[in-house]
């Protein structure tokens, strides 16, 4: 039954995007149809085809092994503070020391893969598929493909074209950025969830790949193309400055990772503090309203966001007994970033409060796999505007639509996972959950 709900939810989310469209008459239905086809093919391969499951598990194991190597540097620098819980000598979990430094390692690893030419080749391959099948511009295909692996820096891959892009293309740029996660940050989420969800690495990679075509679908529904893009149907190469040596690539990657860690720390400190302040006000007000009106509402910010996202959570195909807990986690991502949301999901799994942990956790992981929150909206607009200052006004006016499109794209990706979820796949892909 829940698989059918996920299937229906897929089209419900697209209907919401179309209802919010800036132009209902000129939608690129070819892009929508091929985007759906790509998602279904990939989902079927990963969840149903035995070879796909085997590849999934191999990739998951490779990421976990790489993550274990990443801890070598933190243990050398911080000693017992860097030892994860359960390890002899550990003093407990410390987010800033045990988890965040993995971002620096993976940022350097990605820089190495860029330097030796692996990543540009993979990204261009994805971009060609998007361009030819979905009949969209080479520039927006390239940025969507880049965002499967990198974050805000993906805009640099299309720097020469950014100033000439149409508003619809710019919407794809922002939506794709917020609907996916960078591979460097993925390692951080793996660290948080790997104990409660053994195959989390493979699912995060799967979700990021599924979210790229989903982002194109939602962006093209919310802001259809009404102009003629300069790179329409063209195959363009990624634009990036290659370092002079492998050592320089490693150094630049590490420095970029360090900046990202600093940004995450700053955002968490600011948004969690503001959330606590808002909670202080809403809960006190809510206590009085509950007493006066005889209500039993949760007036915390997380609870209020849970009410907003509850129908969307049901439409994703999350089992009814777990929908309320999941909706609060999905809702809080919009305000306090996916970092806190993934932490809360890990805590929820560890506590055993989910009655259907396999399906509920899986769909939540996919729904959260993106930078679709208020903080990243400012980051992505600022990053693109820095490369094309003349488009700042357009980027700012498109931003809110792109955030909605990115959120719907993440929910759509969760629906794909929900459609193909089976108990048989659970034992293989979800650690028996």
KOLNU-479282 format. One line per 4 residues: for each residue x, y, z of N, C-alpha, C. Coordinates in steps of 0.1 Angstrom, whole numbers, plus 5000, padded with zeros to 4 digits. Last residue first. Layout:
<mitors>
X,Y,Z,X,Y,Z,X,Y,Z; ...
</mitors>
This chain:
<mitors>
5169,4961,5083,5159,4969,5089,5145,4968,5081; 5191,4949,5072,5181,4941,5078,5170,4948,5084; 5206,4969,5060,5211,4963,5072,5201,4955,5079; 5194,4976,5036,5192,4985,5048,5196,4978,5061
5199,4959,5015,5203,4973,5014,5202,4981,5027; 5190,4933,5023,5203,4935,5016,5208,4949,5017; 5166,4936,5036,5176,4927,5042,5190,4929,5036; 5152,4952,5018,5155,4957,5031,5167,4949,5037
5145,4937,4996,5156,4947,4995,5161,4952,5008; 5124,4924,5008,5135,4916,5004,5147,4925,5002; 5106,4944,5013,5112,4938,5024,5124,4930,5021; 5112,4972,4991,5106,4959,4994,5112,4953,5006
5109,5003,4973,5112,4996,4986,5104,4983,4987; 5102,5017,4951,5109,5005,4949,5113,4998,4962; 5088,5039,4962,5081,5030,4952,5088,5017,4951; 5106,5051,4979,5094,5045,4984,5087,5035,4975
5124,5062,4961,5129,5052,4970,5117,5044,4976; 5106,5080,4949,5112,5070,4941,5117,5058,4950; 5101,5097,4971,5090,5089,4966,5096,5077,4957; 5125,5109,4975,5121,5100,4985,5109,5091,4980
5124,5126,4952,5135,5115,4953,5131,5105,4964; 5104,5143,4961,5102,5134,4949,5112,5123,4949; 5117,5157,4981,5105,5148,4984,5102,5138,4973; 5136,5170,4965,5140,5161,4975,5129,5151,4980
5119,5186,4950,5127,5176,4943,5132,5166,4953; 5107,5203,4969,5099,5193,4962,5107,5182,4955; 5131,5217,4975,5124,5210,4985,5115,5199,4979; 5135,5229,4950,5145,5220,4955,5139,5211,4966
5112,5246,4947,5115,5235,4937,5125,5225,4943; 5117,5263,4969,5105,5254,4968,5107,5243,4959; 5140,5275,4959,5140,5268,4972,5128,5258,4973; 5131,5287,4936,5141,5276,4935,5142,5268,4948
5115,5307,4946,5109,5296,4938,5119,5284,4937; 5134,5322,4959,5124,5315,4967,5117,5304,4959; 5151,5331,4937,5156,5323,4948,5145,5316,4956; 5144,5349,4918,5142,5335,4915,5143,5327,4927
5154,5373,4927,5139,5372,4925,5135,5357,4922; 5181,5369,4928,5174,5371,4941,5159,5369,4939; 5187,5365,4901,5190,5354,4910,5182,5356,4923; 5181,5391,4891,5174,5379,4886,5175,5368,4896
5201,5406,4905,5186,5409,4907,5178,5397,4902; 5225,5395,4896,5221,5395,4910,5206,5397,4912; 5237,5396,4871,5225,5388,4873,5220,5387,4887; 5260,5409,4873,5250,5416,4865,5236,5408,4866
5278,5392,4886,5272,5403,4893,5260,5410,4886; 5286,5363,4884,5279,5371,4874,5271,5382,4881; 5300,5354,4907,5305,5350,4893,5299,5358,4882; 5284,5363,4927,5298,5367,4927,5304,5364,4914
5260,5350,4922,5261,5364,4920,5275,5369,4919; 5266,5324,4930,5263,5327,4916,5265,5341,4913; 5269,5329,4958,5280,5323,4950,5278,5326,4935; 5244,5340,4966,5257,5348,4967,5268,5342,4959
5228,5318,4961,5226,5331,4954,5238,5339,4954; 5239,5300,4979,5239,5297,4964,5237,5310,4956; 5235,5313,5004,5248,5309,4999,5249,5307,4984; 5208,5317,5006,5216,5328,5005,5230,5325,5000
5201,5289,5006,5195,5298,4996,5204,5311,4994; 5212,5279,5028,5218,5276,5016,5213,5285,5005; 5193,5288,5048,5208,5292,5048,5214,5290,5035; 5169,5276,5042,5170,5290,5040,5185,5294,5040
5174,5245,5023,5170,5252,5035,5174,5267,5033; 5183,5220,5008,5171,5228,5006,5167,5235,5019; 5205,5204,5001,5207,5217,5008,5195,5226,5007; 5198,5170,5006,5198,5182,4998,5200,5194,5007
5183,5145,5018,5196,5146,5010,5196,5158,5001; 5159,5141,5030,5168,5151,5036,5181,5153,5028; 5147,5121,5016,5141,5134,5016,5150,5145,5021; 5164,5099,5021,5163,5105,5007,5157,5119,5007
5160,5096,5049,5173,5098,5043,5173,5105,5030; 5132,5090,5048,5137,5102,5055,5151,5106,5050; 5132,5066,5036,5125,5077,5029,5130,5090,5035; 5146,5050,5055,5150,5051,5041,5145,5064,5035
5130,5052,5078,5143,5058,5078,5148,5060,5064; 5106,5039,5069,5106,5053,5074,5120,5060,5074; 5115,5013,5062,5109,5022,5052,5110,5037,5057; 5127,5005,5087,5133,5003,5074,5128,5013,5064
5110,5010,5110,5123,5017,5108,5129,5016,5094; 5082,5014,5119,5086,5008,5106,5099,5014,5102; 5082,5027,5143,5076,5014,5143,5079,5006,5130; 5107,5045,5160,5101,5042,5147,5095,5028,5146
5121,5045,5183,5107,5050,5183,5100,5048,5170; 5147,5037,5189,5137,5026,5186,5123,5031,5185; 5168,5053,5193,5158,5052,5204,5148,5041,5202; 5182,5052,5169,5188,5046,5181,5178,5044,5192
5164,5067,5153,5167,5053,5150,5172,5046,5162; 5166,5092,5165,5153,5086,5164,5155,5071,5162; 5193,5098,5161,5188,5097,5175,5174,5089,5175; 5193,5100,5133,5201,5090,5140,5196,5087,5154
5175,5122,5131,5171,5109,5125,5180,5098,5132; 5191,5142,5143,5178,5138,5149,5173,5125,5144; 5211,5143,5124,5214,5140,5137,5202,5135,5145; 5197,5152,5102,5203,5139,5101,5207,5134,5115
5190,5178,5111,5179,5168,5108,5185,5154,5107; 5214,5191,5114,5207,5188,5126,5196,5177,5123; 5220,5191,5086,5230,5185,5096,5222,5181,5108; 5202,5204,5070,5201,5189,5071,5210,5183,5081
5190,5234,5087,5198,5226,5078,5197,5211,5080; 5169,5247,5101,5182,5245,5108,5192,5236,5100; 5148,5250,5081,5153,5261,5090,5167,5258,5095; 5143,5227,5067,5141,5239,5060,5146,5251,5068
5146,5207,5086,5157,5209,5077,5155,5222,5070; 5122,5205,5100,5133,5213,5106,5144,5215,5097; 5107,5188,5083,5104,5202,5085,5115,5210,5090; 5118,5163,5087,5119,5169,5074,5116,5184,5074
5112,5161,5115,5126,5161,5110,5127,5167,5096; 5085,5161,5115,5092,5171,5122,5106,5172,5118; 5079,5139,5099,5075,5152,5094,5082,5163,5102; 5087,5118,5115,5094,5121,5103,5091,5135,5098
5067,5119,5135,5081,5120,5139,5089,5124,5127; 5044,5114,5119,5045,5126,5127,5060,5129,5131; 5047,5089,5106,5047,5101,5098,5049,5114,5107; 5046,5064,5118,5059,5072,5119,5058,5086,5113
5021,5054,5112,5026,5055,5126,5038,5063,5128; 5020,5055,5083,5013,5064,5091,5018,5065,5106; 5051,5053,5065,5040,5047,5072,5033,5056,5082; 5056,5075,5038,5060,5072,5051,5049,5065,5058
5049,5085,5013,5048,5071,5015,5053,5066,5028; 5048,5112,5007,5060,5105,5004,5059,5090,5005; 5024,5119,5018,5024,5117,5004,5037,5110,4999; 5032,5122,5045,5022,5111,5041,5023,5108,5026
5048,5145,5041,5054,5132,5046,5045,5120,5043; 5029,5163,5034,5039,5160,5024,5046,5146,5028; 5014,5166,5057,5008,5160,5045,5018,5156,5034; 5035,5176,5075,5029,5163,5077,5022,5158,5064
5047,5201,5072,5052,5191,5064,5045,5177,5065; 5032,5216,5092,5033,5220,5078,5036,5209,5068; 5038,5201,5115,5024,5203,5111,5023,5206,5096; 5065,5206,5117,5060,5192,5115,5046,5192,5110
5067,5232,5123,5071,5228,5109,5066,5214,5106; 5058,5230,5149,5050,5237,5139,5054,5234,5125; 5079,5215,5160,5065,5209,5160,5057,5216,5150; 5100,5232,5158,5101,5219,5151,5087,5213,5150
5091,5253,5174,5093,5255,5160,5093,5242,5152; 5065,5241,5196,5079,5244,5193,5080,5246,5178; 5039,5234,5201,5041,5248,5197,5056,5251,5195; 5018,5209,5196,5032,5211,5199,5036,5225,5193
4985,5209,5211,4994,5212,5200,5008,5213,5205; 4960,5205,5223,4972,5197,5227,4982,5197,5216; 4935,5228,5236,4943,5221,5226,4954,5213,5231; 4918,5245,5250,4917,5230,5252,4924,5222,5242
4921,5272,5249,4913,5265,5238,4912,5250,5240; 4937,5278,5271,4925,5285,5268,4915,5278,5259; 4958,5259,5270,4949,5260,5282,4936,5267,5279; 4969,5265,5245,4964,5252,5247,4954,5252,5259
4977,5292,5250,4966,5289,5240,4961,5275,5242; 4997,5288,5269,4985,5296,5272,4973,5293,5263; 5015,5273,5254,5010,5267,5267,4997,5275,5270; 5022,5290,5233,5014,5278,5231,5008,5272,5243
5038,5309,5246,5025,5313,5240,5016,5301,5238; 5059,5292,5252,5052,5299,5262,5038,5304,5258; 5066,5284,5226,5061,5274,5236,5054,5280,5247; 5074,5307,5213,5062,5300,5208,5057,5290,5218
5097,5316,5228,5085,5325,5226,5073,5316,5223; 5114,5295,5227,5111,5301,5240,5098,5309,5239; 5117,5291,5199,5110,5281,5208,5106,5286,5221; 5132,5313,5193,5119,5312,5188,5111,5302,5196
5156,5305,5206,5149,5318,5210,5135,5318,5206; 5162,5282,5193,5160,5281,5207,5152,5293,5212; 5167,5293,5168,5156,5283,5169,5152,5282,5184; 5190,5307,5173,5178,5314,5169,5165,5305,5171
5208,5286,5178,5205,5296,5188,5192,5304,5186; 5207,5273,5154,5202,5266,5166,5199,5275,5177; 5218,5293,5138,5204,5289,5136,5199,5281,5148; 5244,5298,5148,5235,5308,5146,5220,5303,5146
5256,5272,5149,5256,5281,5161,5245,5291,5160; 5253,5264,5123,5247,5257,5134,5246,5265,5146; 5268,5283,5109,5254,5282,5106,5247,5275,5118; 5294,5279,5119,5288,5292,5121,5273,5291,5119
5299,5252,5111,5299,5256,5125,5292,5269,5128; 5298,5256,5083,5288,5247,5089,5287,5251,5104; 5320,5273,5079,5306,5277,5075,5296,5269,5082; 5341,5256,5087,5338,5268,5094,5324,5274,5091
5338,5236,5067,5336,5233,5081,5333,5245,5089; 5345,5252,5045,5332,5246,5046,5329,5242,5060; 5372,5258,5050,5362,5269,5050,5348,5264,5051; 5382,5232,5049,5383,5239,5061,5373,5251,5062
5378,5227,5021,5371,5219,5032,5371,5226,5045; 5396,5245,5011,5382,5246,5008,5373,5239,5018; 5420,5234,5021,5416,5247,5025,5401,5250,5022; 5420,5209,5007,5419,5209,5022,5415,5223,5027
5422,5218,4981,5410,5210,4985,5408,5210,5000; 5447,5230,4981,5435,5238,4978,5422,5231,4983; 5462,5207,4987,5462,5219,4996,5450,5227,4994; 5457,5191,4964,5454,5186,4978,5453,5197,4988
5467,5207,4944,5453,5203,4944,5449,5198,4958; 5494,5209,4950,5486,5221,4951,5471,5218,4951; 5501,5182,4945,5502,5188,4959,5494,5200,4960; 5497,5181,4918,5489,5173,4926,5489,5178,4941
5500,5213,4902,5505,5200,4907,5495,5193,4916; 5486,5235,4893,5498,5232,4887,5504,5218,4891; 5450,5229,4889,5462,5233,4897,5475,5228,4890; 5428,5241,4865,5435,5230,4870,5448,5235,4877
5398,5257,4867,5412,5260,4867,5420,5248,4873; 5370,5249,4846,5377,5249,4859,5392,5251,4857; 5342,5242,4830,5352,5252,4831,5358,5252,4845; 5332,5213,4812,5333,5220,4825,5344,5230,4824
5320,5218,4778,5329,5212,4787,5329,5220,4800; 5288,5211,4763,5299,5220,4767,5307,5214,4778; 5267,5204,4737,5276,5197,4747,5287,5207,4751; 5235,5219,4733,5249,5218,4730,5257,5211,4741
5208,5224,4737,5212,5212,4730,5227,5210,4727; 5215,5258,4741,5204,5248,4740,5209,5236,4731; 5231,5279,4749,5237,5265,4748,5227,5254,4746; 5214,5301,4751,5226,5301,4742,5231,5287,4739
5178,5295,4752,5192,5295,4758,5203,5294,4748; 5152,5315,4745,5161,5305,4738,5175,5305,4744; 5125,5316,4768,5134,5322,4759,5142,5311,4752; 5110,5303,4786,5102,5311,4777,5111,5318,4767
5109,5274,4805,5117,5282,4796,5108,5289,4787; 5092,5275,4838,5094,5270,4824,5102,5280,4816; 5094,5272,4869,5098,5283,4860,5102,5278,4846; 5082,5248,4878,5080,5260,4885,5084,5273,4877
5091,5229,4859,5077,5231,4862,5074,5244,4868; 5118,5232,4860,5112,5234,4847,5097,5235,4848; 5123,5224,4886,5127,5238,4882,5120,5241,4869; 5115,5198,4886,5108,5208,4894,5111,5222,4890
5133,5186,4867,5119,5185,4866,5112,5196,4873; 5158,5192,4879,5155,5197,4866,5140,5197,4864; 5156,5177,4903,5157,5192,4903,5154,5198,4890; 5155,5151,4893,5143,5156,4900,5144,5172,4901
5181,5148,4882,5169,5149,4873,5157,5154,4880; 5193,5150,4909,5197,5158,4898,5186,5159,4888; 5184,5130,4927,5179,5144,4929,5183,5153,4917; 5197,5107,4920,5183,5108,4917,5178,5122,4918
5222,5113,4931,5221,5111,4917,5206,5112,4912; 5216,5115,4958,5221,5127,4951,5220,5125,4936; 5207,5089,4964,5198,5100,4965,5203,5112,4957; 5231,5074,4960,5219,5071,4952,5210,5083,4952
5246,5085,4981,5251,5086,4967,5239,5084,4957; 5230,5077,5003,5233,5091,5000,5238,5094,4986; 5232,5049,5001,5219,5056,4999,5221,5071,4996; 5258,5044,5006,5253,5040,4993,5240,5048,4990
5259,5053,5033,5268,5059,5023,5262,5056,5009; 5242,5036,5048,5238,5050,5046,5247,5056,5034; 5241,5010,5057,5243,5013,5043,5240,5027,5039; 5236,5011,5086,5249,5006,5080,5252,5009,5066
5224,5031,5106,5220,5028,5093,5233,5024,5085; 5236,5036,5131,5222,5032,5131,5217,5027,5117; 5262,5040,5122,5260,5030,5133,5245,5026,5133; 5261,5061,5102,5265,5047,5098,5262,5036,5109
5254,5087,5107,5243,5077,5106,5248,5063,5105; 5276,5103,5109,5266,5105,5119,5256,5093,5119; 5292,5095,5087,5297,5094,5101,5286,5095,5111; 5275,5103,5067,5278,5089,5068,5283,5087,5083
5277,5131,5069,5264,5124,5072,5266,5109,5074; 5304,5134,5061,5299,5139,5074,5286,5132,5078; 5303,5126,5035,5311,5118,5044,5307,5122,5058; 5288,5147,5023,5282,5133,5024,5289,5125,5035
5305,5167,5020,5296,5168,5032,5289,5154,5034; 5318,5159,4997,5326,5162,5009,5317,5162,5021; 5297,5158,4978,5303,5146,4983,5312,5147,4995; 5269,5180,4984,5283,5178,4980,5289,5165,4986
5236,5172,4975,5246,5175,4985,5259,5173,4979; 5206,5188,4960,5217,5178,4961,5226,5181,4972; 5190,5210,4958,5184,5197,4959,5193,5185,4960; 5206,5233,4955,5199,5230,4968,5192,5217,4969
5215,5231,4929,5224,5232,4940,5218,5229,4953; 5192,5229,4914,5201,5217,4914,5211,5218,4926; 5182,5255,4919,5174,5243,4924,5183,5231,4925; 5201,5272,4907,5198,5273,4921,5192,5260,4927
5200,5262,4880,5213,5263,4887,5210,5263,4902; 5173,5265,4874,5178,5252,4874,5192,5252,4882; 5171,5293,4874,5163,5285,4884,5169,5271,4885; 5187,5298,4852,5192,5302,4865,5184,5295,4876
5170,5289,4832,5183,5282,4834,5188,5286,4848; 5150,5308,4835,5147,5294,4837,5159,5286,4839; 5163,5331,4827,5158,5330,4841,5155,5316,4844; 5192,5322,4807,5179,5327,4809,5174,5325,4824
5227,5333,4808,5216,5323,4810,5203,5329,4812; 5248,5349,4806,5239,5349,4795,5228,5340,4797; 5264,5346,4829,5258,5359,4827,5248,5360,4815; 5272,5319,4826,5263,5323,4837,5256,5337,4834
5291,5311,4809,5277,5311,4804,5268,5318,4814; 5316,5309,4822,5315,5317,4809,5300,5319,4804; 5309,5291,4844,5312,5306,4846,5310,5314,4833; 5302,5266,4849,5295,5272,4838,5298,5287,4838
5318,5258,4871,5318,5250,4859,5312,5256,4847; 5310,5275,4891,5322,5278,4884,5324,5270,4871; 5289,5262,4903,5286,5273,4894,5298,5277,4886; 5299,5244,4921,5295,5239,4908,5292,5250,4898
5303,5255,4946,5314,5257,4936,5310,5251,4922; 5283,5245,4961,5281,5258,4955,5292,5261,4945; 5293,5212,4956,5283,5221,4961,5282,5234,4954; 5295,5180,4938,5301,5192,4945,5289,5201,4949
5281,5159,4927,5293,5156,4933,5299,5168,4942; 5258,5168,4916,5257,5154,4921,5270,5152,4930; 5264,5192,4904,5259,5192,4918,5257,5178,4924; 5271,5185,4878,5282,5189,4888,5277,5188,4902
5246,5182,4866,5255,5170,4868,5266,5173,4878; 5237,5208,4867,5229,5197,4874,5238,5185,4877; 5255,5221,4851,5255,5224,4865,5247,5214,4873; 5251,5208,4827,5264,5207,4833,5263,5210,4848
5224,5215,4821,5228,5201,4823,5241,5199,4830; 5228,5243,4818,5220,5238,4829,5222,5223,4832; 5245,5242,4795,5249,5249,4807,5241,5244,4819; 5230,5229,4774,5242,5223,4779,5247,5229,4793
5194,5230,4779,5207,5236,4775,5219,5229,4781; 5174,5201,4771,5176,5214,4778,5190,5219,4774; 5164,5175,4764,5164,5187,4755,5164,5200,4763; 5167,5152,4777,5157,5161,4782,5155,5174,4774
5187,5138,4762,5174,5132,4765,5163,5142,4769; 5209,5156,4759,5203,5149,4747,5189,5144,4750; 5213,5166,4785,5211,5175,4774,5204,5168,4763; 5217,5143,4802,5206,5153,4804,5203,5161,4792
5239,5132,4789,5227,5124,4790,5215,5134,4792; 5258,5152,4793,5254,5148,4779,5241,5141,4779; 5261,5151,4821,5255,5163,4814,5251,5160,4800; 5273,5126,4826,5259,5129,4831,5253,5141,4823
5298,5133,4813,5289,5121,4809,5275,5123,4813; 5308,5153,4828,5304,5156,4814,5295,5145,4809; 5313,5139,4852,5303,5150,4852,5298,5153,4838; 5333,5122,4844,5320,5117,4849,5309,5127,4848
5353,5140,4837,5348,5130,4827,5335,5125,4831; 5358,5155,4860,5353,5162,4848,5347,5152,4838; 5367,5133,4877,5355,5139,4879,5350,5147,4867; 5393,5125,4865,5382,5116,4867,5368,5123,4868
5415,5141,4864,5406,5141,4853,5394,5132,4854; 5432,5147,4884,5436,5136,4875,5426,5133,4864; 5418,5168,4896,5431,5170,4891,5435,5159,4881; 5395,5156,4906,5394,5166,4896,5407,5168,4889
5407,5139,4925,5399,5133,4914,5397,5143,4903; 5417,5159,4942,5426,5149,4936,5419,5143,4923; 5394,5170,4952,5403,5178,4944,5413,5170,4936; 5383,5148,4966,5376,5153,4954,5385,5162,4945
5402,5148,4987,5400,5136,4978,5394,5140,4965; 5397,5172,4999,5410,5170,4993,5409,5158,4983; 5371,5167,5008,5373,5178,4999,5386,5177,4992; 5376,5146,5026,5369,5143,5013,5370,5154,5003
5390,5160,5046,5396,5148,5039,5389,5146,5026; 5371,5178,5054,5384,5183,5049,5390,5172,5041; 5350,5162,5064,5348,5171,5052,5361,5175,5046; 5360,5151,5087,5359,5142,5075,5357,5150,5062
5357,5171,5107,5370,5170,5099,5370,5161,5087; 5330,5165,5117,5333,5176,5107,5346,5175,5100; 5333,5143,5136,5326,5142,5123,5330,5153,5113; 5350,5149,5158,5349,5135,5152,5343,5135,5139
5348,5176,5164,5361,5170,5163,5360,5156,5156; 5322,5185,5164,5332,5193,5157,5345,5186,5155; 5308,5164,5179,5305,5167,5165,5317,5174,5158; 5317,5139,5199,5320,5153,5198,5319,5157,5183
5307,5113,5219,5306,5119,5206,5308,5134,5207; 5331,5100,5243,5318,5103,5238,5318,5110,5225; 5357,5094,5249,5349,5101,5259,5335,5105,5255; 5374,5063,5243,5365,5074,5238,5358,5081,5250
5387,5041,5252,5394,5054,5254,5385,5066,5249; 5375,5019,5227,5382,5020,5240,5390,5034,5241; 5346,5031,5211,5360,5027,5210,5367,5029,5223; 5321,5040,5217,5322,5026,5216,5337,5021,5215
5323,5070,5198,5317,5063,5209,5318,5048,5207; 5356,5076,5182,5341,5076,5182,5336,5068,5194; 5382,5098,5191,5377,5084,5191,5362,5083,5192; 5391,5124,5194,5386,5120,5181,5381,5105,5180
5400,5126,5220,5388,5133,5216,5382,5129,5203; 5424,5111,5221,5411,5105,5226,5399,5112,5222; 5438,5131,5195,5439,5120,5204,5426,5114,5208; 5439,5152,5176,5430,5154,5188,5431,5142,5198
5457,5145,5156,5456,5159,5161,5449,5159,5175; 5453,5118,5151,5467,5123,5154,5466,5136,5160; 5426,5117,5147,5431,5110,5158,5445,5115,5162; 5425,5131,5123,5419,5137,5134,5424,5130,5147
5439,5114,5105,5444,5128,5108,5438,5133,5120; 5423,5091,5105,5437,5090,5109,5443,5104,5113; 5398,5094,5095,5400,5096,5109,5414,5095,5114; 5400,5087,5068,5399,5101,5072,5401,5104,5086
5398,5059,5068,5411,5065,5066,5411,5080,5070; 5371,5057,5072,5380,5052,5083,5394,5057,5081; 5362,5066,5047,5359,5074,5059,5368,5070,5071; 5370,5046,5031,5377,5059,5029,5374,5067,5042
5352,5027,5040,5366,5024,5041,5374,5037,5040; 5328,5039,5032,5330,5036,5046,5345,5034,5049; 5331,5038,5004,5330,5051,5011,5333,5049,5026; 5332,5011,5000,5343,5019,4996,5343,5032,5003
5306,5002,5008,5318,4997,5015,5330,5006,5012; 5291,5015,4988,5289,5018,5003,5301,5014,5011; 5300,5002,4965,5302,5017,4967,5301,5021,4982; 5291,4976,4971,5305,4979,4969,5308,4994,4971
5263,4980,4972,5270,4976,4984,5285,4978,4983; 5258,4988,4945,5254,4996,4956,5262,4993,4969; 5265,4965,4932,5273,4977,4930,5270,4987,4941; 5245,4948,4941,5259,4945,4944,5268,4957,4942
5222,4961,4931,5224,4960,4946,5238,4957,4949; 5227,4957,4904,5226,4970,4910,5228,4970,4925; 5225,4930,4902,5238,4936,4899,5238,4950,4904; 5197,4926,4908,5208,4921,4917,5222,4927,4914
5174,4952,4906,5183,4944,4898,5195,4939,4908; 5162,4969,4927,5156,4956,4922,5166,4947,4915; 5175,4992,4934,5167,4985,4944,5163,4971,4940; 5190,5000,4911,5196,5000,4925,5188,4991,4934
5173,4998,4889,5186,4992,4889,5192,4990,4903; 5151,5014,4897,5149,5000,4895,5162,4992,4895; 5163,5039,4899,5157,5033,4911,5156,5018,4909; 5170,5043,4872,5181,5042,4882,5176,5036,4895
5145,5043,4860,5155,5034,4856,5166,5032,4866; 5133,5065,4874,5127,5051,4875,5137,5040,4871; 5149,5086,4866,5147,5083,4880,5142,5068,4882; 5145,5086,4838,5158,5084,4844,5158,5080,4858
5117,5092,4837,5123,5079,4832,5136,5076,4838; 5116,5118,4847,5110,5107,4854,5115,5094,4850; 5131,5131,4827,5136,5131,4841,5130,5120,4849; 5114,5126,4805,5127,5119,4806,5133,5120,4820
5092,5142,4814,5090,5128,4811,5104,5121,4811; 5104,5168,4816,5097,5162,4828,5096,5146,4825; 5113,5173,4791,5123,5173,4802,5116,5166,4814; 5089,5172,4777,5099,5163,4774,5109,5161,4785
5075,5194,4786,5071,5181,4791,5081,5170,4787; 5082,5224,4795,5089,5214,4787,5086,5200,4792; 5054,5246,4795,5062,5236,4802,5069,5226,4792; 5038,5267,4788,5050,5264,4780,5059,5255,4787
5016,5273,4804,5014,5269,4790,5026,5264,4783; 5020,5283,4829,5015,5270,4828,5014,5264,4814; 5045,5300,4844,5038,5300,4831,5033,5285,4828; 5053,5297,4869,5053,5311,4864,5046,5312,4850
5036,5273,4890,5044,5277,4878,5043,5291,4874; 5023,5261,4910,5031,5273,4914,5039,5279,4902; 5013,5239,4898,5004,5249,4903,5011,5262,4906; 5037,5225,4894,5030,5231,4882,5020,5241,4887
5042,5217,4920,5052,5226,4913,5045,5232,4901; 5020,5201,4925,5022,5213,4933,5031,5223,4926; 5025,5181,4907,5013,5190,4905,5014,5202,4913; 5047,5169,4918,5048,5176,4905,5036,5185,4902
5035,5159,4940,5045,5169,4942,5048,5176,4929; 5018,5140,4928,5012,5151,4936,5022,5162,4938; 5035,5122,4917,5028,5131,4908,5021,5142,4915; 5045,5111,4941,5054,5116,4930,5047,5126,4921
5023,5101,4953,5029,5113,4959,5039,5119,4949; 5018,5077,4939,5008,5089,4938,5015,5102,4943; 5040,5063,4949,5038,5065,4934,5029,5077,4932; 5035,5063,4976,5047,5069,4971,5046,5072,4956
5012,5047,4976,5011,5061,4980,5023,5069,4976; 5023,5023,4967,5013,5030,4958,5012,5044,4962; 5038,5017,4989,5045,5019,4976,5036,5026,4967; 5019,5013,5008,5027,5025,5010,5035,5027,4997
5008,4988,5000,5000,5000,5000,5009,5013,5000
</mitors>
